[in-house]
Amino acid sequence: MAYETDQFNNRAQPIADATEAFNQRVNDTIDAAIADWRGPRNDMKVVNRIYHSIGGHHWVDKLERWAMNSPEIERLDTARRESIYAGHPIWATRVAAVFGVGPTVKINGVLVGSDKLGHFLSQGRKFYRRYLRYEDEARAAERSAYTERALFGQMATGSYSNADLVANYEGYRFYRSLFEGGVVNQKPAILQWTGDGWVRQRDFDWADHVNAYWDEALNVNHYDDLLYPHMKTRLESFCPQYLDDPTAWEITGEQELIDRYHHLQLRETSELRLPRLCEDARGGGLVTAASAQP
C-alpha cells in the first residue's frame, strides 16, 4: 500500500526544485530501455522495460523509493504525529496510521507527494494498457477511478485522491507520448523507430505533466463519512498559515486543468480548500490573496 502524504504541513519551508534530477533519471531510463535493441518494433516492450526499471510490482515503486532516499532530492518529511492525520483514530486513517506519511518533493514548482511517482509509472501503465484495449480514453479513465475507489483508494485509506487520478492519467500520457506526437503540448514523440531500432528525438520533461492538481493541499481529497469530520477540523487548523500567505494555497489558471481532466471522475471537494474553509477568518466571504491583505 502506498504511503499517504501531506502537502499542508511545512508548506512555507523552502525546498529545492528537483525537476532536473527527476528528468535525468527518466531520460537515462528511456535510453537504457532502447539501447542495443534487437528484433522488430515492439512498443509494449519499451514500456515494460521502463516500468521494470523505475516502476515496480511492490507498494513503493523504484523511482519513489529513490526519491525518498537520494541525496540529490530535497524532501519535506512529516512525522505522522505532526501530519494532517495526527490525533485521528486508527479506524479513521487506516494506511497513514499503519505505514506513516510519505515525503513531499518539488517538481515543476509544485509540491508533490512521493506516492504520485508510483501512480504516474505503475497506474499510468495500467491506464495506457486499458486505452490500447478499449481504444477509448474515457473507458480507461473509468477503470482508473474504480481502482481509486477500491483497492488503492477510499476503501483502503478512507480518502479518494483526485491527485492520484491526475497522476495516473499523466502517466498514461507519458507512455503514449513515447510513440505518438501531439500527445503532450504538441511535441513530437519522444522516440522514433528507424526500421531497425529506436532513437530518442527529444527529452522527457516532468514539467509537461506535473501541475497544481498533483498537490493534495490544492486539489483536496474526498474523504469518507468516517474520516471527513476529522479532516475538516484538522484542515481548518491551517487557516493562520493560509492567511500568512494566501497565494501558496491558490490555483492559477484552474479552468485549463478542469477542462483537461473533466473525464477523470474527480470529486468535488472545493468546500475543503482553505480559501473556502477560512472564509470566516476575515469576517465572511471567500478569502483570496487580495482580501487577505491587511
Secondary structure, DSSP 8 states (H G I E B T S, - for coil): ---EE-SSTTTTS-----HHHHHHHHHHHHHHHHTT--SS--HHHHHHHHHHHHS-SSSS-HHHHHHHH-TTS--B---GGGSTTTT--HHHHTHHHHH-EE-EEEETTEEEETHHHHIIIIIHHHHHHHHHHHS-HHHHHHHHHHHHHTTTSHHHHSEE-HHHHHHHHHHHHHHHHTT-TTSSTT---SEEE-SSSEEE-S---GGGT--GGG-TTTS--EE-TTTHHHHHHHHHTTHHHHHH-GGGG--TTHHHHHHHTTTS-----GGGSHHHHTGGGGTSS---TTTT--
